[in-house]
Amino acid sequence: MSGHSKWASIKHKKTAVDAKRGKVFTKIIREISVAARHGGGVPDANPRLRTALLKAKLANMPKDNIDRAIKKGTGELGGSDYSELSYEAYGPGGVAILVDVLTDNRNRTAAELRHILSRAGGSLGETGSVSYLFKRKGLYDAAEYSEDKVLEVALEAGAEDVAKTDGEIEVITESDDFESVLEALERAGLKHLSAEVSMIADAQVSLPEDKIHQALKLIDALEDHDDVQSVSTNLDIPEGFSLDE
């Protein structure tokens, strides 16, 4: 069991940011449509679609929105053709940043992300410049449960790590084990605050407090962009740290 959260750098203030910007539905709809386009509209036969539908469920998205998104992806309804892209970047203090986007205009998105980065003292990197620092992992976030209970169920189901931080219990899995671990936790009656497959840094980088503030403001700005699906970083965020400090 780890005492340090590998997920904190990714999900810092994520719930508050999503609630504030009110864009979470649009982002999930894009993900559902792209997942359906590549793997079909039947969740049982499409792991990526199942994960996207889980996000929709956690966001309380209406069923009609979900059904339309799937039909857009399978071609039953008209819709934009989104490209999946990953941008590699450096933030304040040289912190590594990965930005995953779904866009219908690559040139526009690249220019806008470059502008956001430059304003915050960051810059786009070359392909491969930071991606080697990350691995794709399954992430499950729970609260209000005994850490021992989550630990027992998760490790028996094949989880890689369990960590408690800021009052929440986080379960980390290999991406291929994400669904089986999630199903085991649900069978045990352990509900989740969030669950997804994302990029996790192998090691975190510590920065002075002023640089942490700058980097987190940059991450929030990137997450607020309409085309950005997720932002991952190797920034080490001290437990309990807040931009409001």
Buried (B, 14 or more C-beta within 10 A) or exposed (E): EEEEBBBBBBBBBBEEBBEEBEBBBEBBBBBBBBBBBEBBBEBEEBBBBBBBBBBBEBBEBEEEBBBBBBBBBBEEEEBEEBBEBBBBBBBBBEBBBBBBBBBEEEEEBBEBBBEBBEEBBBEBBEEEEBBEBBEEBBBBBBBEBEEEBBBEBBBEBBBBBBBBBEEBBBBBBBBEBBBBBBEBBBEBEBEBBBBBBBBBBEEBBEBEEEBBBBBBBBBBBBBBBBBBBBBBBBBBBEEEBEEEE
